[in-house]
Amino acid sequence: MSEKNTKEESIQEDAPKQLSPEELAEKRKIMKKNYQDQISILTLQLDYEKLLADIEQARAKRMEMIIRQAQMSAGPEADSEQPQPEKRERKLKS
């Protein structure tokens, strides 16, 4: 019989507890405070992530400008500007 009582007690513990209006109001108050604390932390994290994204974008633009300057200072490519000499066909002697 004692096993049956312990099973019933464990089932009752798993069932949701009915809260009084005062307990419910207290739980809501605690949850609200937790969310407000998290919002301030998440807002700071958002600002941090935006700054990191701005830094990465600035680095990419800087690298692009460095590449463009290097291409401009190198001048035009040799292959595209100089005409290729004509190749003569070789004929076999007969």
CNS distance restraints for C-alpha pairs under 8 A (distance, minus, plus):
assign (resid   1 and name CA) (resid   5 and name CA) 6.56 0.50 0.50
assign (resid   2 and name CA) (resid   6 and name CA) 6.35 0.50 0.50
assign (resid   3 and name CA) (resid   7 and name CA) 6.28 0.50 0.50
assign (resid   4 and name CA) (resid   8 and name CA) 6.27 0.50 0.50
assign (resid   5 and name CA) (resid   9 and name CA) 6.13 0.50 0.50
assign (resid   6 and name CA) (resid  10 and name CA) 6.17 0.50 0.50
assign (resid   7 and name CA) (resid  11 and name CA) 6.23 0.50 0.50
assign (resid   8 and name CA) (resid  12 and name CA) 6.20 0.50 0.50
assign (resid   9 and name CA) (resid  13 and name CA) 6.25 0.50 0.50
assign (resid  10 and name CA) (resid  14 and name CA) 6.36 0.50 0.50
assign (resid  11 and name CA) (resid  15 and name CA) 6.44 0.50 0.50
assign (resid  19 and name CA) (resid  23 and name CA) 5.76 0.50 0.50
assign (resid  19 and name CA) (resid  24 and name CA) 5.87 0.50 0.50
assign (resid  20 and name CA) (resid  24 and name CA) 6.14 0.50 0.50
assign (resid  21 and name CA) (resid  25 and name CA) 6.06 0.50 0.50
assign (resid  22 and name CA) (resid  26 and name CA) 6.21 0.50 0.50
assign (resid  23 and name CA) (resid  27 and name CA) 6.18 0.50 0.50
assign (resid  24 and name CA) (resid  28 and name CA) 6.20 0.50 0.50
assign (resid  25 and name CA) (resid  29 and name CA) 6.15 0.50 0.50
assign (resid  26 and name CA) (resid  30 and name CA) 6.27 0.50 0.50
assign (resid  27 and name CA) (resid  31 and name CA) 6.16 0.50 0.50
assign (resid  28 and name CA) (resid  32 and name CA) 6.01 0.50 0.50
assign (resid  29 and name CA) (resid  33 and name CA) 6.28 0.50 0.50
assign (resid  30 and name CA) (resid  34 and name CA) 6.25 0.50 0.50
assign (resid  31 and name CA) (resid  35 and name CA) 6.21 0.50 0.50
assign (resid  32 and name CA) (resid  36 and name CA) 6.18 0.50 0.50
assign (resid  33 and name CA) (resid  37 and name CA) 6.20 0.50 0.50
assign (resid  34 and name CA) (resid  38 and name CA) 6.24 0.50 0.50
assign (resid  35 and name CA) (resid  39 and name CA) 6.08 0.50 0.50
assign (resid  36 and name CA) (resid  40 and name CA) 6.53 0.50 0.50
assign (resid  37 and name CA) (resid  41 and name CA) 6.59 0.50 0.50
assign (resid  38 and name CA) (resid  42 and name CA) 5.99 0.50 0.50
assign (resid  39 and name CA) (resid  43 and name CA) 5.94 0.50 0.50
assign (resid  40 and name CA) (resid  44 and name CA) 6.40 0.50 0.50
assign (resid  41 and name CA) (resid  45 and name CA) 6.29 0.50 0.50
assign (resid  42 and name CA) (resid  46 and name CA) 6.07 0.50 0.50
assign (resid  43 and name CA) (resid  47 and name CA) 6.35 0.50 0.50
assign (resid  44 and name CA) (resid  48 and name CA) 6.22 0.50 0.50
assign (resid  45 and name CA) (resid  49 and name CA) 6.14 0.50 0.50
assign (resid  46 and name CA) (resid  50 and name CA) 6.15 0.50 0.50
assign (resid  47 and name CA) (resid  51 and name CA) 6.25 0.50 0.50
assign (resid  48 and name CA) (resid  52 and name CA) 6.32 0.50 0.50
assign (resid  49 and name CA) (resid  53 and name CA) 6.22 0.50 0.50
assign (resid  50 and name CA) (resid  54 and name CA) 6.20 0.50 0.50
assign (resid  51 and name CA) (resid  55 and name CA) 6.19 0.50 0.50
assign (resid  52 and name CA) (resid  56 and name CA) 6.27 0.50 0.50
assign (resid  53 and name CA) (resid  57 and name CA) 6.17 0.50 0.50
assign (resid  54 and name CA) (resid  58 and name CA) 6.17 0.50 0.50
assign (resid  55 and name CA) (resid  59 and name CA) 6.23 0.50 0.50
assign (resid  56 and name CA) (resid  60 and name CA) 6.23 0.50 0.50
assign (resid  57 and name CA) (resid  61 and name CA) 6.29 0.50 0.50
assign (resid  58 and name CA) (resid  62 and name CA) 6.13 0.50 0.50
assign (resid  59 and name CA) (resid  63 and name CA) 6.18 0.50 0.50
assign (resid  60 and name CA) (resid  64 and name CA) 6.18 0.50 0.50
assign (resid  61 and name CA) (resid  65 and name CA) 6.24 0.50 0.50
assign (resid  62 and name CA) (resid  66 and name CA) 6.26 0.50 0.50
assign (resid  63 and name CA) (resid  67 and name CA) 6.23 0.50 0.50
assign (resid  64 and name CA) (resid  68 and name CA) 6.23 0.50 0.50
assign (resid  65 and name CA) (resid  69 and name CA) 6.12 0.50 0.50
assign (resid  66 and name CA) (resid  70 and name CA) 6.20 0.50 0.50
assign (resid  67 and name CA) (resid  71 and name CA) 6.20 0.50 0.50
assign (resid  68 and name CA) (resid  72 and name CA) 6.14 0.50 0.50
assign (resid  69 and name CA) (resid  73 and name CA) 6.07 0.50 0.50
assign (resid  70 and name CA) (resid  74 and name CA) 6.07 0.50 0.50
assign (resid  71 and name CA) (resid  75 and name CA) 6.61 0.50 0.50
assign (resid  72 and name CA) (resid  76 and name CA) 7.85 0.50 0.50
assign (resid  76 and name CA) (resid  80 and name CA) 7.77 0.50 0.50
assign (resid  76 and name CA) (resid  81 and name CA) 7.29 0.50 0.50
assign (resid  77 and name CA) (resid  81 and name CA) 6.75 0.50 0.50
assign (resid  78 and name CA) (resid  82 and name CA) 6.21 0.50 0.50
assign (resid  79 and name CA) (resid  83 and name CA) 7.84 0.50 0.50
